[in-house]
Amino acid sequence: MDTIIVGCKTLENELLQAVKETGCTYEIRWIESGLHNYPKKLNQVLQETLNGCGAGRVLAAMGFCGNSIENISTEDYTLIFPRVDDCISLLLGSCRRRMEICREQGTYFLTEGWLKGERNIWKEYEYTMEKYGEETGKEIFQMMLGNYRSLALLDTGCYSMEKAGAEAKNIAGTLELEYKILPATLDYMKKLLTGPWTEEEFLIVPPHSMVQGSDLVLEV
């Protein structure tokens, strides 16, 4: 069966490493990372990418991303998603692991892919400071980050922690958040590439079907 991968650019480092480690030779079609901030646009671009893809199976290296995949329909192929809310949970290995970390301390997560993204927390901060001034801008971000106590950089083993860490540490200090480094894993990503695809870990959308809202309920 011909298989292709549709991958979020935020996960480029990790997906390419997982491909290398598994010996996978599937074609990768990339979705721009900034689209996760615009669920309707992401839905549209993903559907356009899938239409006429010419494969029998499509592996989606991305999360549900704010339920932006609802109403995505398949043609003559099976579409497989990891059962995670977003890319961070995918790299932590599960939504449950993410929730455990957040219960201990409200945490904002970063990877190098997020730092390189078109829209990220630091770019939003700079934009807010420029638009509203330092005093008002800081008040806005204090409200935005009211539930967060730390900023964690995920060590996926796929990029320089020295360079990304320096940037993340600077952001944490500016936003008055505790800086942490957390271990991540490629295991979930590699299982997406190789299978088996259990219903517990993956949303499997058969040919000529549509993703329903009820499909996107996550158990943690």
N, C-alpha and C positions, 0 to 999 in steps of 0.2 A: 504494500500500500504506500503510495506517495504521501510524504508528510512534509509540512512546512511549519516554521515557528513564526508567530507574531510576537515580537518582543518590545517592551517599553524601553526607551532609551535610558531611562533612569537606571535600569538594570544591565546596561551594556557590559560593564566590567565583569559582573558576576555571571551573566549568561554566556559570554564568550569563554570564561574559564570553565564553566560547567560543560560546555560543548567540547572543549579540549580534553577534559578529564574523562568524559564518557565516550570519546571518539565519534560523537554525533556528526553527521555530514548534511543535516537538513538545511535548506535555505532559510535565512532569517529575513523577515520583513519588519522594519522598525516603525514604531509609533513614537512621535515626538513626546518628550517627557512633560513639557509644559501643559499638555492637554488634560492632565489629571485635575487641573484647577477649573476645567470647564467640562463637566460631565456630558452635557448635550453634544458639544463639539467632539469630544472623545468618542462618544457613541457613534456619531456620524462617520468619523474618520476610520474607526475600527470596522464598521459595516462596509465601507467602501474598499478597505483593504482586503476584506474577506470575499467580497463579491467576485465571482469568476476566478478564484484563486487556483483552480486546477489541481487541487490536492484531494486525497481521500481522507486525510486527517490533518487537523490544525491544532498545534499546541500553543496555548496563549501564555507567555511568560509575563504575567501581570496579575494584579488582584482585581477584585470587584470594583474598586475605585469609586466609592460613593454610589454604588449601584448603577454606574454608567453603562454597564453591559446589559441592563434590562432591555428586552425587546430585540436584542440582536438575534438575527435569524440565520439559519444555515441552509446551504444548498446541498450538493451531493457530497458532503463531507461530515465527519464527526469533529466537533469542537470541544477541546478539553481545557478547563481552567483549574488552577489550584483554588481550593476553598479558603481563600484569605481575603481580608478586607483591602489590603494594599501591599505594595512591594516590601514594606518594612516587615510585616508579619511573615511574608514568604522567606525573607532572609533570616528571621529569628527562628524559623522552623514551624511556627504555628501561631494562630491567633491567641491560643491559650497562653503561650509563653509571653507574648506581648502584654496581655492583660495582667499576668503575674508581676511583671516589671512595673507596670503603671500603678498597680495597687500598692506596691511598696513606696513608690514616689512618682508623682506626675512627671512624665518624661517626654521630651521632644526628641525624636530620632533623626539622625542624619547619616548619609553615606556620601562618598565622593560624587556619586551620580546625582544626588540631590543638590549638592553644592554647585555642580556644574549646570543645573537645570535653569531653564529660562525664567522661571518664577520660583524663588525659594525664600526662606524666612529672612535671609540677610538682605536680599534685593528688596523685599517688602519693607524691611526696616529702613533702608536707605531712602526708599521712595517716600515713606511716611514722614521721615525727618525733613526731607526737602519740601514736601507739600505743606506740612502743618507747623514746622519749626520744632526745635528740640524739646521744649517744655511740653507742648501739646502732643507731640509725637511719642514721647516717653509715656505719657498718660494713656495713650491709645494702646501701646504695646503692653503696658502693665495690665490692662483689661483683657487684651487678647491672650496673654500668657498667664492669666491669673491662676489657672489650675496646674501650671507646670512648675516644678522645682529644680529640674535638671535637664541638661542637654547631653544626649549620648551619641557618640560616633560609633557606628557598627564596624567592627574589624572583620571584614569578609575575606581577608587574605588576598584581595585582588587589586590593591592599589597601595600607594605609599602612605602609611599611617603618619609618618613624620610631617609630610606636606599637608595632608588633609587635616591632621590633628591640630596643627598650628592654626589653621583657618577656623576650625570648629571651636577651639579653645578661646580664640579671640571673640567669636560670636557669643559664646557662653558668658564670657566676662562682661561684654557690653550689655547683654540682656539680663545680667545679674542672675544667671542660672548656674548650678553646679555642673562642672564638666566631668563626663564619664566616658570610658571606653568599654563597649560591651562586645563579647564574642558573637559572631554570626555563623551561619552554616550554609553550605551549598547543597545539602542533602535533599531538601524539598525540590529545589530546582533540577537536580540531577534525576530525581524520580519522575518529574514532569517529562524529561527527555526520553527516559527509558521505559517507564512503567515499572510495575503494574499500576494501573489507575483505579484505585478503590473509590467507591462512592463516598466514603468517609473523608477522604483527602482531596477529591477532585469532583468538579461539576462536569458531567459528561453530557453534552448536548448532541443528540442524534441528528442524522441528516434530515433536512426539511422540517426543522423544529425551530422554536423560538424560546429564548431565555425568559422565564416568568419571574415576577417579583418574589414569588414563594420559593424559587430556586436559590435565592440569594440570602436566605436566613442562615446565619452562622451560629454554631453551637460552640461556646467557650466554657 
